[in-house]
Amino acid sequence: MDPRWLFPLLAVGFAIAAAWRWNRTRQWRGAAQTWALMAAIFGAVGWWLNNAG
């Protein structure tokens, strides 16, 4: 699997999980915040992989 498309795909999945969790609990603490952090990390790595040369 090519990580150049896998990491952005995972970032979207984590962002969806964060939105779903926030929608269920209406709290931006705990799991929703963790899913959003994972989305940001995987999105940043995906961006770096696609722009690293």
PDB file of N, H, CA, C and O in Angstrom:
ATOM      1  N   MET A   1       0.828  -1.183   0.000  1.00  0.00           N
ATOM      2  CA  MET A   1       0.000   0.000   0.000  1.00  0.00           C
ATOM      3  C   MET A   1       0.873   1.248   0.000  1.00  0.00           C
ATOM      4  O   MET A   1       1.880   1.323   0.703  1.00  0.00           O
ATOM      5  N   ASP A   2       0.480   2.187  -0.774  1.00  0.00           N
ATOM      6  H   ASP A   2      -0.339   2.126  -1.345  1.00  0.00           H
ATOM      7  CA  ASP A   2       1.218   3.435  -0.883  1.00  0.00           C
ATOM      8  C   ASP A   2       0.788   4.388   0.229  1.00  0.00           C
ATOM      9  O   ASP A   2      -0.376   4.786   0.273  1.00  0.00           O
ATOM     10  N   PRO A   3       1.693   4.762   1.124  1.00  0.00           N
ATOM     11  CA  PRO A   3       1.318   5.638   2.236  1.00  0.00           C
ATOM     12  C   PRO A   3       0.937   7.049   1.793  1.00  0.00           C
ATOM     13  O   PRO A   3       0.327   7.793   2.561  1.00  0.00           O
ATOM     14  N   ARG A   4       1.292   7.424   0.561  1.00  0.00           N
ATOM     15  H   ARG A   4       1.788   6.820  -0.062  1.00  0.00           H
ATOM     16  CA  ARG A   4       0.934   8.763   0.087  1.00  0.00           C
ATOM     17  C   ARG A   4      -0.574   8.939  -0.041  1.00  0.00           C
ATOM     18  O   ARG A   4      -1.066  10.061   0.077  1.00  0.00           O
ATOM     19  N   TRP A   5      -1.320   7.864  -0.277  1.00  0.00           N
ATOM     20  H   TRP A   5      -0.920   6.953  -0.373  1.00  0.00           H
ATOM     21  CA  TRP A   5      -2.776   7.985  -0.299  1.00  0.00           C
ATOM     22  C   TRP A   5      -3.411   7.354   0.939  1.00  0.00           C
ATOM     23  O   TRP A   5      -4.552   7.668   1.278  1.00  0.00           O
ATOM     24  N   LEU A   6      -2.680   6.469   1.614  1.00  0.00           N
ATOM     25  H   LEU A   6      -1.753   6.214   1.338  1.00  0.00           H
ATOM     26  CA  LEU A   6      -3.237   5.814   2.793  1.00  0.00           C
ATOM     27  C   LEU A   6      -3.339   6.772   3.983  1.00  0.00           C
ATOM     28  O   LEU A   6      -4.349   6.767   4.687  1.00  0.00           O
ATOM     29  N   PHE A   7      -2.318   7.587   4.217  1.00  0.00           N
ATOM     30  H   PHE A   7      -1.498   7.591   3.645  1.00  0.00           H
ATOM     31  CA  PHE A   7      -2.337   8.486   5.366  1.00  0.00           C
ATOM     32  C   PHE A   7      -3.442   9.537   5.259  1.00  0.00           C
ATOM     33  O   PHE A   7      -4.125   9.773   6.256  1.00  0.00           O
ATOM     34  N   PRO A   8      -3.656  10.180   4.111  1.00  0.00           N
ATOM     35  CA  PRO A   8      -4.796  11.108   4.026  1.00  0.00           C
ATOM     36  C   PRO A   8      -6.143  10.398   4.192  1.00  0.00           C
ATOM     37  O   PRO A   8      -7.076  10.964   4.760  1.00  0.00           O
ATOM     38  N   LEU A   9      -6.242   9.187   3.708  1.00  0.00           N
ATOM     39  H   LEU A   9      -5.484   8.727   3.247  1.00  0.00           H
ATOM     40  CA  LEU A   9      -7.479   8.423   3.876  1.00  0.00           C
ATOM     41  C   LEU A   9      -7.734   8.121   5.350  1.00  0.00           C
ATOM     42  O   LEU A   9      -8.862   8.245   5.825  1.00  0.00           O
ATOM     43  N   LEU A  10      -6.696   7.729   6.067  1.00  0.00           N
ATOM     44  H   LEU A  10      -5.779   7.628   5.681  1.00  0.00           H
ATOM     45  CA  LEU A  10      -6.827   7.500   7.502  1.00  0.00           C
ATOM     46  C   LEU A  10      -7.169   8.794   8.242  1.00  0.00           C
ATOM     47  O   LEU A  10      -7.946   8.774   9.196  1.00  0.00           O
ATOM     48  N   ALA A  11      -6.599   9.906   7.811  1.00  0.00           N
ATOM     49  H   ALA A  11      -5.968   9.922   7.036  1.00  0.00           H
ATOM     50  CA  ALA A  11      -6.901  11.197   8.437  1.00  0.00           C
ATOM     51  C   ALA A  11      -8.384  11.529   8.297  1.00  0.00           C
ATOM     52  O   ALA A  11      -9.005  12.012   9.244  1.00  0.00           O
ATOM     53  N   VAL A  12      -8.941  11.275   7.138  1.00  0.00           N
ATOM     54  H   VAL A  12      -8.436  10.883   6.369  1.00  0.00           H
ATOM     55  CA  VAL A  12     -10.370  11.519   6.934  1.00  0.00           C
ATOM     56  C   VAL A  12     -11.193  10.601   7.826  1.00  0.00           C
ATOM     57  O   VAL A  12     -12.180  11.033   8.423  1.00  0.00           O
ATOM     58  N   GLY A  13     -10.795   9.350   7.918  1.00  0.00           N
ATOM     59  H   GLY A  13      -9.993   8.999   7.433  1.00  0.00           H
ATOM     60  CA  GLY A  13     -11.505   8.407   8.784  1.00  0.00           C
ATOM     61  C   GLY A  13     -11.470   8.836  10.242  1.00  0.00           C
ATOM     62  O   GLY A  13     -12.484   8.748  10.935  1.00  0.00           O
ATOM     63  N   PHE A  14     -10.320   9.297  10.717  1.00  0.00           N
ATOM     64  H   PHE A  14      -9.497   9.368  10.154  1.00  0.00           H
ATOM     65  CA  PHE A  14     -10.212   9.769  12.092  1.00  0.00           C
ATOM     66  C   PHE A  14     -11.042  11.037  12.305  1.00  0.00           C
ATOM     67  O   PHE A  14     -11.639  11.216  13.367  1.00  0.00           O
ATOM     68  N   ALA A  15     -11.082  11.907  11.310  1.00  0.00           N
ATOM     69  H   ALA A  15     -10.597  11.762  10.447  1.00  0.00           H
ATOM     70  CA  ALA A  15     -11.893  13.121  11.424  1.00  0.00           C
ATOM     71  C   ALA A  15     -13.377  12.785  11.501  1.00  0.00           C
ATOM     72  O   ALA A  15     -14.124  13.412  12.253  1.00  0.00           O
ATOM     73  N   ILE A  16     -13.797  11.807  10.729  1.00  0.00           N
ATOM     74  H   ILE A  16     -13.191  11.298  10.117  1.00  0.00           H
ATOM     75  CA  ILE A  16     -15.191  11.360  10.790  1.00  0.00           C
ATOM     76  C   ILE A  16     -15.494  10.766  12.163  1.00  0.00           C
ATOM     77  O   ILE A  16     -16.558  11.017  12.729  1.00  0.00           O
ATOM     78  N   ALA A  17     -14.566   9.984  12.695  1.00  0.00           N
ATOM     79  H   ALA A  17     -13.702   9.781  12.235  1.00  0.00           H
ATOM     80  CA  ALA A  17     -14.752   9.405  14.029  1.00  0.00           C
ATOM     81  C   ALA A  17     -14.844  10.506  15.082  1.00  0.00           C
ATOM     82  O   ALA A  17     -15.651  10.402  16.006  1.00  0.00           O
ATOM     83  N   ALA A  18     -14.038  11.552  14.962  1.00  0.00           N
ATOM     84  H   ALA A  18     -13.383  11.636  14.211  1.00  0.00           H
ATOM     85  CA  ALA A  18     -14.091  12.664  15.916  1.00  0.00           C
ATOM     86  C   ALA A  18     -15.432  13.381  15.843  1.00  0.00           C
ATOM     87  O   ALA A  18     -16.037  13.694  16.868  1.00  0.00           O
ATOM     88  N   ALA A  19     -15.889  13.637  14.623  1.00  0.00           N
ATOM     89  H   ALA A  19     -15.398  13.383  13.790  1.00  0.00           H
ATOM     90  CA  ALA A  19     -17.183  14.315  14.459  1.00  0.00           C
ATOM     91  C   ALA A  19     -18.322  13.455  14.991  1.00  0.00           C
ATOM     92  O   ALA A  19     -19.240  13.962  15.635  1.00  0.00           O
ATOM     93  N   TRP A  20     -18.262  12.172  14.726  1.00  0.00           N
ATOM     94  H   TRP A  20     -17.516  11.760  14.203  1.00  0.00           H
ATOM     95  CA  TRP A  20     -19.304  11.259  15.209  1.00  0.00           C
ATOM     96  C   TRP A  20     -19.318  11.223  16.732  1.00  0.00           C
ATOM     97  O   TRP A  20     -20.381  11.284  17.351  1.00  0.00           O
ATOM     98  N   ARG A  21     -18.140  11.124  17.330  1.00  0.00           N
ATOM     99  H   ARG A  21     -17.277  11.074  16.827  1.00  0.00           H
ATOM    100  CA  ARG A  21     -18.055  11.068  18.788  1.00  0.00           C
ATOM    101  C   ARG A  21     -18.523  12.371  19.420  1.00  0.00           C
ATOM    102  O   ARG A  21     -19.231  12.355  20.427  1.00  0.00           O
ATOM    103  N   TRP A  22     -18.129  13.510  18.830  1.00  0.00           N
ATOM    104  H   TRP A  22     -17.554  13.523  18.012  1.00  0.00           H
ATOM    105  CA  TRP A  22     -18.573  14.798  19.349  1.00  0.00           C
ATOM    106  C   TRP A  22     -20.087  14.932  19.214  1.00  0.00           C
ATOM    107  O   TRP A  22     -20.745  15.455  20.113  1.00  0.00           O
ATOM    108  N   ASN A  23     -20.641  14.464  18.099  1.00  0.00           N
ATOM    109  H   ASN A  23     -20.107  14.040  17.369  1.00  0.00           H
ATOM    110  CA  ASN A  23     -22.078  14.544  17.884  1.00  0.00           C
ATOM    111  C   ASN A  23     -22.837  13.693  18.901  1.00  0.00           C
ATOM    112  O   ASN A  23     -23.930  14.069  19.323  1.00  0.00           O
ATOM    113  N   ARG A  24     -22.276  12.560  19.297  1.00  0.00           N
ATOM    114  H   ARG A  24     -21.388  12.254  18.955  1.00  0.00           H
ATOM    115  CA  ARG A  24     -22.913  11.691  20.287  1.00  0.00           C
ATOM    116  C   ARG A  24     -22.868  12.268  21.685  1.00  0.00           C
ATOM    117  O   ARG A  24     -23.858  12.200  22.415  1.00  0.00           O
ATOM    118  N   THR A  25     -21.731  12.837  22.073  1.00  0.00           N
ATOM    119  H   THR A  25     -20.928  12.893  21.480  1.00  0.00           H
ATOM    120  CA  THR A  25     -21.553  13.272  23.460  1.00  0.00           C
ATOM    121  C   THR A  25     -21.687  14.776  23.648  1.00  0.00           C
ATOM    122  O   THR A  25     -21.947  15.228  24.763  1.00  0.00           O
ATOM    123  N   ARG A  26     -21.517  15.559  22.594  1.00  0.00           N
ATOM    124  H   ARG A  26     -21.305  15.191  21.689  1.00  0.00           H
ATOM    125  CA  ARG A  26     -21.505  17.025  22.652  1.00  0.00           C
ATOM    126  C   ARG A  26     -20.439  17.547  23.603  1.00  0.00           C
ATOM    127  O   ARG A  26     -20.592  18.607  24.210  1.00  0.00           O
ATOM    128  N   GLN A  27     -19.360  16.787  23.722  1.00  0.00           N
ATOM    129  H   GLN A  27     -19.236  15.926  23.229  1.00  0.00           H
ATOM    130  CA  GLN A  27     -18.227  17.209  24.533  1.00  0.00           C
ATOM    131  C   GLN A  27     -16.970  17.141  23.680  1.00  0.00           C
ATOM    132  O   GLN A  27     -16.775  16.204  22.906  1.00  0.00           O
ATOM    133  N   TRP A  28     -16.126  18.145  23.836  1.00  0.00           N
ATOM    134  H   TRP A  28     -16.284  18.906  24.465  1.00  0.00           H
ATOM    135  CA  TRP A  28     -14.884  18.176  23.070  1.00  0.00           C
ATOM    136  C   TRP A  28     -13.721  17.687  23.914  1.00  0.00           C
ATOM    137  O   TRP A  28     -12.590  18.139  23.735  1.00  0.00           O
ATOM    138  N   ARG A  29     -13.983  16.782  24.818  1.00  0.00           N
ATOM    139  H   ARG A  29     -14.902  16.415  24.963  1.00  0.00           H
ATOM    140  CA  ARG A  29     -12.956  16.209  25.674  1.00  0.00           C
ATOM    141  C   ARG A  29     -12.896  14.718  25.426  1.00  0.00           C
ATOM    142  O   ARG A  29     -13.820  14.118  24.876  1.00  0.00           O
ATOM    143  N   GLY A  30     -11.800  14.140  25.838  1.00  0.00           N
ATOM    144  H   GLY A  30     -11.049  14.627  26.285  1.00  0.00           H
ATOM    145  CA  GLY A  30     -11.678  12.696  25.784  1.00  0.00           C
ATOM    146  C   GLY A  30     -11.529  12.159  24.375  1.00  0.00           C
ATOM    147  O   GLY A  30     -10.630  12.554  23.633  1.00  0.00           O
ATOM    148  N   ALA A  31     -12.424  11.254  24.018  1.00  0.00           N
ATOM    149  H   ALA A  31     -13.155  10.933  24.621  1.00  0.00           H
ATOM    150  CA  ALA A  31     -12.292  10.520  22.761  1.00  0.00           C
ATOM    151  C   ALA A  31     -12.382  11.422  21.533  1.00  0.00           C
ATOM    152  O   ALA A  31     -11.612  11.246  20.589  1.00  0.00           O
ATOM    153  N   ALA A  32     -13.298  12.374  21.525  1.00  0.00           N
ATOM    154  H   ALA A  32     -13.924  12.517  22.292  1.00  0.00           H
ATOM    155  CA  ALA A  32     -13.440  13.253  20.357  1.00  0.00           C
ATOM    156  C   ALA A  32     -12.159  14.043  20.107  1.00  0.00           C
ATOM    157  O   ALA A  32     -11.729  14.206  18.965  1.00  0.00           O
ATOM    158  N   GLN A  33     -11.567  14.522  21.169  1.00  0.00           N
ATOM    159  H   GLN A  33     -11.916  14.391  22.097  1.00  0.00           H
ATOM    160  CA  GLN A  33     -10.325  15.289  21.036  1.00  0.00           C
ATOM    161  C   GLN A  33      -9.181  14.389  20.571  1.00  0.00           C
ATOM    162  O   GLN A  33      -8.338  14.809  19.778  1.00  0.00           O
ATOM    163  N   THR A  34      -9.155  13.168  21.060  1.00  0.00           N
ATOM    164  H   THR A  34      -9.840  12.828  21.704  1.00  0.00           H
ATOM    165  CA  THR A  34      -8.110  12.223  20.662  1.00  0.00           C
ATOM    166  C   THR A  34      -8.247  11.858  19.191  1.00  0.00           C
ATOM    167  O   THR A  34      -7.250  11.812  18.471  1.00  0.00           O
ATOM    168  N   TRP A  35      -9.473  11.597  18.737  1.00  0.00           N
ATOM    169  H   TRP A  35     -10.283  11.634  19.322  1.00  0.00           H
ATOM    170  CA  TRP A  35      -9.685  11.285  17.312  1.00  0.00           C
ATOM    171  C   TRP A  35      -9.278  12.464  16.438  1.00  0.00           C
ATOM    172  O   TRP A  35      -8.670  12.275  15.385  1.00  0.00           O
ATOM    173  N   ALA A  36      -9.607  13.674  16.866  1.00  0.00           N
ATOM    174  H   ALA A  36     -10.101  13.828  17.722  1.00  0.00           H
ATOM    175  CA  ALA A  36      -9.230  14.860  16.092  1.00  0.00           C
ATOM    176  C   ALA A  36      -7.714  15.035  16.046  1.00  0.00           C
ATOM    177  O   ALA A  36      -7.162  15.412  15.012  1.00  0.00           O
ATOM    178  N   LEU A  37      -7.045  14.764  17.159  1.00  0.00           N
ATOM    179  H   LEU A  37      -7.494  14.459  17.999  1.00  0.00           H
ATOM    180  CA  LEU A  37      -5.590  14.831  17.176  1.00  0.00           C
ATOM    181  C   LEU A  37      -4.983  13.807  16.224  1.00  0.00           C
ATOM    182  O   LEU A  37      -4.037  14.114  15.499  1.00  0.00           O
ATOM    183  N   MET A  38      -5.519  12.605  16.226  1.00  0.00           N
ATOM    184  H   MET A  38      -6.287  12.355  16.816  1.00  0.00           H
ATOM    185  CA  MET A  38      -5.034  11.571  15.299  1.00  0.00           C
ATOM    186  C   MET A  38      -5.254  11.998  13.855  1.00  0.00           C
ATOM    187  O   MET A  38      -4.393  11.777  13.004  1.00  0.00           O
ATOM    188  N   ALA A  39      -6.402  12.610  13.574  1.00  0.00           N
ATOM    189  H   ALA A  39      -7.101  12.790  14.265  1.00  0.00           H
ATOM    190  CA  ALA A  39      -6.674  13.101  12.216  1.00  0.00           C
ATOM    191  C   ALA A  39      -5.649  14.152  11.808  1.00  0.00           C
ATOM    192  O   ALA A  39      -5.158  14.145  10.680  1.00  0.00           O
ATOM    193  N   ALA A  40      -5.331  15.056  12.732  1.00  0.00           N
ATOM    194  H   ALA A  40      -5.730  15.062  13.649  1.00  0.00           H
ATOM    195  CA  ALA A  40      -4.350  16.102  12.427  1.00  0.00           C
ATOM    196  C   ALA A  40      -2.963  15.513  12.184  1.00  0.00           C
ATOM    197  O   ALA A  40      -2.260  15.934  11.266  1.00  0.00           O
ATOM    198  N   ILE A  41      -2.575  14.551  12.994  1.00  0.00           N
ATOM    199  H   ILE A  41      -3.147  14.209  13.740  1.00  0.00           H
ATOM    200  CA  ILE A  41      -1.254  13.933  12.842  1.00  0.00           C
ATOM    201  C   ILE A  41      -1.154  13.194  11.514  1.00  0.00           C
ATOM    202  O   ILE A  41      -0.193  13.375  10.767  1.00  0.00           O
ATOM    203  N   PHE A  42      -2.147  12.364  11.226  1.00  0.00           N
ATOM    204  H   PHE A  42      -2.928  12.217  11.834  1.00  0.00           H
ATOM    205  CA  PHE A  42      -2.102  11.603   9.977  1.00  0.00           C
ATOM    206  C   PHE A  42      -2.233  12.530   8.765  1.00  0.00           C
ATOM    207  O   PHE A  42      -1.630  12.273   7.723  1.00  0.00           O
ATOM    208  N   GLY A  43      -3.014  13.598   8.894  1.00  0.00           N
ATOM    209  H   GLY A  43      -3.504  13.806   9.741  1.00  0.00           H
ATOM    210  CA  GLY A  43      -3.109  14.571   7.809  1.00  0.00           C
ATOM    211  C   GLY A  43      -1.786  15.274   7.562  1.00  0.00           C
ATOM    212  O   GLY A  43      -1.400  15.487   6.413  1.00  0.00           O
ATOM    213  N   ALA A  44      -1.090  15.636   8.632  1.00  0.00           N
ATOM    214  H   ALA A  44      -1.404  15.463   9.566  1.00  0.00           H
ATOM    215  CA  ALA A  44       0.208  16.302   8.490  1.00  0.00           C
ATOM    216  C   ALA A  44       1.236  15.375   7.865  1.00  0.00           C
ATOM    217  O   ALA A  44       2.004  15.790   6.997  1.00  0.00           O
ATOM    218  N   VAL A  45       1.253  14.122   8.301  1.00  0.00           N
ATOM    219  H   VAL A  45       0.629  13.785   9.006  1.00  0.00           H
ATOM    220  CA  VAL A  45       2.199  13.156   7.727  1.00  0.00           C
ATOM    221  C   VAL A  45       1.856  12.901   6.255  1.00  0.00           C
ATOM    222  O   VAL A  45       2.748  12.806   5.412  1.00  0.00           O
ATOM    223  N   GLY A  46       0.572  12.792   5.958  1.00  0.00           N
ATOM    224  H   GLY A  46      -0.152  12.868   6.643  1.00  0.00           H
ATOM    225  CA  GLY A  46       0.158  12.611   4.555  1.00  0.00           C
ATOM    226  C   GLY A  46       0.561  13.785   3.688  1.00  0.00           C
ATOM    227  O   GLY A  46       1.012  13.600   2.557  1.00  0.00           O
ATOM    228  N   TRP A  47       0.403  14.992   4.208  1.00  0.00           N
ATOM    229  H   TRP A  47       0.038  15.142   5.127  1.00  0.00           H
ATOM    230  CA  TRP A  47       0.816  16.179   3.466  1.00  0.00           C
ATOM    231  C   TRP A  47       2.325  16.169   3.244  1.00  0.00           C
ATOM    232  O   TRP A  47       2.810  16.472   2.154  1.00  0.00           O
ATOM    233  N   TRP A  48       3.056  15.817   4.300  1.00  0.00           N
ATOM    234  H   TRP A  48       2.662  15.571   5.186  1.00  0.00           H
ATOM    235  CA  TRP A  48       4.515  15.764   4.197  1.00  0.00           C
ATOM    236  C   TRP A  48       4.962  14.732   3.172  1.00  0.00           C
ATOM    237  O   TRP A  48       5.863  14.995   2.377  1.00  0.00           O
ATOM    238  N   LEU A  49       4.340  13.565   3.187  1.00  0.00           N
ATOM    239  H   LEU A  49       3.608  13.351   3.833  1.00  0.00           H
ATOM    240  CA  LEU A  49       4.721  12.517   2.226  1.00  0.00           C
ATOM    241  C   LEU A  49       4.455  12.950   0.783  1.00  0.00           C
ATOM    242  O   LEU A  49       5.237  12.635  -0.113  1.00  0.00           O
ATOM    243  N   ASN A  50       3.374  13.659   0.563  1.00  0.00           N
ATOM    244  H   ASN A  50       2.738  13.915   1.291  1.00  0.00           H
ATOM    245  CA  ASN A  50       3.028  14.090  -0.797  1.00  0.00           C
ATOM    246  C   ASN A  50       3.857  15.267  -1.271  1.00  0.00           C
ATOM    247  O   ASN A  50       3.938  15.521  -2.473  1.00  0.00           O
ATOM    248  N   ASN A  51       4.479  15.997  -0.341  1.00  0.00           N
ATOM    249  H   ASN A  51       4.414  15.791   0.636  1.00  0.00           H
ATOM    250  CA  ASN A  51       5.254  17.177  -0.723  1.00  0.00           C
ATOM    251  C   ASN A  51       6.731  17.028  -0.417  1.00  0.00           C
ATOM    252  O   ASN A  51       7.460  18.019  -0.464  1.00  0.00           O
ATOM    253  N   ALA A  52       7.200  15.839  -0.109  1.00  0.00           N
ATOM    254  H   ALA A  52       6.608  15.034  -0.071  1.00  0.00           H
ATOM    255  CA  ALA A  52       8.584  15.655   0.310  1.00  0.00           C
ATOM    256  C   ALA A  52       9.520  15.311  -0.846  1.00  0.00           C
ATOM    257  O   ALA A  52      10.609  14.783  -0.619  1.00  0.00           O
ATOM    258  N   GLY A  53       9.136  15.586  -2.011  1.00  0.00           N
ATOM    259  H   GLY A  53       8.252  16.015  -2.195  1.00  0.00           H
ATOM    260  CA  GLY A  53      10.090  15.362  -3.084  1.00  0.00           C
ATOM    261  C   GLY A  53       9.617  14.379  -4.047  1.00  0.00           C
ATOM    262  O   GLY A  53      10.313  14.079  -5.016  1.00  0.00           O
TER     263      GLY A  53
END
